[in-house]
Amino acid sequence: MRPAHLALAVLVTAVWGVNFTVIEIGLGHFPPLLFSALRFLAAAVPAVFFVGRPKVAWKWIFSVGLVLGVAKFGLLFLGMNAGMPAGLSSLVLQIQSVFTALIAFAALGERPTRVRALGMAVALVGVVLAAVDEGTAGPLGAFALVIAAAAFWGLSNVLTRKASPPDALNFMVWVSTVPVLPLLGLSLLTEGPSRDLSALRALDWQGVGVVLYVAWITTVFGFGAWGWLLRRHPASTVAPFSLLVPVFGMSSAALFLGEQITPLRWGAAALLVGGVALTSLAPKGARRAEERVKEYEIHSTPTSGSATLQR
């Protein structure tokens, strides 16, 4: 990989890691479901008018839009709003790779290798350690919401693998059109129209900035750049850079939000990142066979927003 491409890969993971801190700031301006709806609205418009027609069947756009956009990001924003720290959220979400492997095994018959199975076990120990750490400092209910978000991210990875979109940016922009109305409806039902209107009336430049960051920088730029890298390099070369996301996520949360990183959390981070790294490994022959499919797997192009759309 050329130095410029290497720098771009690191920049994208930094953008996605910092995104968790930006989300935390945004939750001070908007109710969580309204914030998520605004994020997808800004990601879809005006980009949807420039990326061309969808390149996959509508059933995949709607299914991924609902699973990833409504379920995964809705639960993530709710969990962070309920007290889950930004840095820890960026770390715990990496367990999505374990959910991806488990769902792929159940739905597609993809049997994990021994190395991947070991990685899944190590990552799960990291999650347990993170839960113990969070249990001493914050609400476990919020922690559970983020775990559920990771599970839905895993499901969306498998759906995206089945869809096999030839253009990651085109796919994610069209997927972003789907969650807007469901999230707005859920926000009106659960958060209330008065609270939503109050947030919109109090909108300031910081509120606008966080929406544009999570929509344009993390989604349009992030997925566009990541897809560009995947078209020029094997997924097995690009994907490991995603392990830097929690590093940037925890560091930015500590720097800008004053979040404490306890020794227990460092241990959880080491186990989770190490486990995810092992889960991503495959024998050379199997890796070559899977390369074309994995090129568009969302856990290789992490959300958060994704995808995703990170948050």
N, C-alpha and C positions, 0 to 999 in steps of 0.2 A: 504494500500500500504506500503510495506517495506521501511525503510529509504533509502536503496540503490536504489530502484526503484523510489522513490520520487526524489532523487538526480539526477538520470538519466533523468527524465522528465524535471526538471529545467535546466539541462545542455543542453538538446536538444533545449529548447526554447531560451536559451541564445545564442546558436550557430546560430539559425535562426534570432534572433534579431540583433546580431552583423553583420550578413550577409549583411544588408542594408548599413552599413558603408563600408564594404569590396567592395560592388558593386560601391559605390561612388568613392572609390580609383581606382577601375578597369576602370571606365569610363575616368579616366585621362590617361589611357594607350591604350584603344581600342575604336573605334566607337561602339555605343550601340548595333547595330544588329550583328556585328561581335563578340563582347564580348559575347552576348547571345548564338550565334552559338558555340563558343569555349567552353562555359560552358556546353552545352548539349553534345558536342563531348567528353569532358573529363569525363562527368558523365556516358556516355554509354560505352566508351572503356577505360579499358578492362573489366569492370564489366559485360557487356552483355555476355561474354564468360564463366562466372562463375555462373550466377543465374539460368541457365536452360532455357528451352523453355518457351514461353509465356503461361500463364495459363488462359487467356481469349481470346475471338475472336479478330482477327486482326482489325475488324472494330472499336472496342473500343480503341485499342492502337493508331490507326491512328487518330480517332476523338479527343481523349484527347490530343494526341501529338500536333495536330494543334491548338486546342483551348487554351490549357494551355501553351504549349511551344512557339508557334509562336505568337499567339494573346496576351495572358496575359503577358508573360515575355517580348515580344517585345515591347509592349506598356509601361510596367513598366520601362524598361531600357531607352526607348526614353523619357519618362516623367522625369526621374531623370536626364538624360543628358540635358534636356531642362531647368532644374533649380529647380525641385522639391526636397526639402531637404530629406536626407536619413531618419532621425528620423520621419518626418511627413509622409513619404511614408509608413513606417512600421505601422503607426497608421491608416492612411486612408484606407489601403488595408483591414483592418478588416471589412469594410463595405461589403466585399464579403459574409458574412453570411446572410446579408439582401437580396442580390441578389440571393443567393442560395435558400432561403425560397420562394422568389417571383417566381423564375423559376420553383421550385419544385411544387408550387401551380398551375402554368399555364400548366406545362407539365405532371405532375404526379397526379394532383388533391389532393396534400397534403395541407389541410387547416391548416394554423397556429392557435395555441391557442391564447387566449386573452393576455396571458403573453408574448408570442412571438411577437404578433402584437405590444404590448406596447414597447418591446425591440427594434423592428425595428424602431419605431417612435423616440425613444430616441437616437438610433444610428444615424439616419438621421439628427437630430438636431445637434449632434456632428460633422457630416460632414459639415453642413452649417457653424458652428462655425469655423471649421478648414479652410474652404474656405475663410471666412472673414479674418482670420488671415493671410492666404497666400496671399490674395489680397492686403494686405498692405505691403508685403515684397517680393513677387516673382510673376512669371507669372502664371496667372490662366489657361492658355493653358496647361502647364505642369501638373497642378493639375487635369485638366479634363482627361488627358491621364492616370493618375494613377487610377482615378475613373473608366474609361473604362476598365483598366486592372482588377480591382476588379470585374466588371460585367462578364468578360470572365472567371475569376476564379470561380465565382458562377456557370456559365454554365458547366465548367469542373467538378465541384463537383457533379452536377446532372448526368452527363455522367458517372462519376466514380461510382456513386451509382447504376446506371443501370448495369454497367459492373460487379460490386461486385467481385473484384479480391480477390482470397484467399491468395495472398502473396503480400503485399504492395510494398516491395522492388523490387521484380521481375517485378511487373507492372510498377513502376516508371523508372526502368532502361530501359525497352523496350520502354516506352513512350519517353524517352530521345533520342532514336535513330531517332525519326520522325522529330523533328524540325531542325536538323542540316542543311540539304540541303536547305529547304525553307528559313531559316534565312540567310544562305550564299548567296543565290540568291538575296534576298531582299537587303542585304548589298552591293553586287556588283552593283545593280541597283540604289540604293539611296545614298549610302555612297561613292561609286566609288572604282574601283580596286586599284587606286594609293594610296588612303587613307588607304585601308586595308593592302596593301603591306608595306606601310610605318610603320604602327603600328606593323606588324609582324617582320619587320627588326629591329625595335627599342626595341624588346622584351627583358626585363631584369628579374632579379630574383623576383622583386616585382610583375611584370606582371604575371609571372608563378605562383607565390604564390596565387594571388587573384583568378586566374582561378581554381587552385586546391582546394582552400577553398570553392568556391561556388559550385564546382562539387562534390568533394569527401567528404568534411566535412558536408556541408549542405544537400546534396542529398543522397550519399551512407551511410554515418554514420547516418545522421539525420533521414531519412526515415527508415533505418534499425532498429535503436533503437526505434523509435516511433512505428513501426509495431510490434516489440518484446514486447513492453509494452501493446499494444492493444490485443495481443494474451494471455496476462496474467491478464488483468484487464478490466472491463467494459469500453466501450468508454465514458460513462458519467463520469467516474472517471478520465480518461486520458485527454479528450478533453479540460476541463477548463484550463489546464496548458498553452494552446495556447494563453490565454489572457496575458501571461507574455511577449510575443514576442514584442509588441510595447514598453513595459517598458524597455526591454533590447535594443531595437532599438533606442529609443529616448535618453537613457542614454549613449550608446556607441557613438552616433553621437555627443552628447554634449561634451563627454570626448575626443574623438580622432579627431573630425572635427571642434570643437568649435562652433557647432550650438546652437543658443539661443533658450531656451524654454520659450516662453512668457506666462504670466498668461492666455491669451486667449487660447493658445495651451494646457495648462494644463486642462482648462475647457473642451475643445474639447476631450481630452484624457479621462477624467472622464466619459463624456457622451457616447463616442464611446465604451469604454471598458464595462461600465455598461450596455449599450444597447445590446451589443453582448452577455454579460453574461445572460441577460434576454432572448434573442433569443435562447440561447442554453438550456434553461430550458424546461422541459416537465413534465406532471403528471407522477407519478411512473408507472402506468399501461402502458401508452403510451410509456414511456421510455424503458420498458422491451420489448415491441413489436418491437421497432425500433432498439434495441441494435445491432442485427446482421448486419443490413444494414449500420448503422452509423459507424460501426467499420472501414469501409474503405472509408468513405467520406473524401475528401481532406481537407475540412475546419476543420476536426478533426485531420488531419495530415498536417498542413500548411507548402504550399511553401516558394513557393517560391519559394518554392523552393523553390513547389510546390509548393506543395505540397509540396508551394511549394517549393518546390523548391524555397524558398525565396531567393527570390531574391534572 
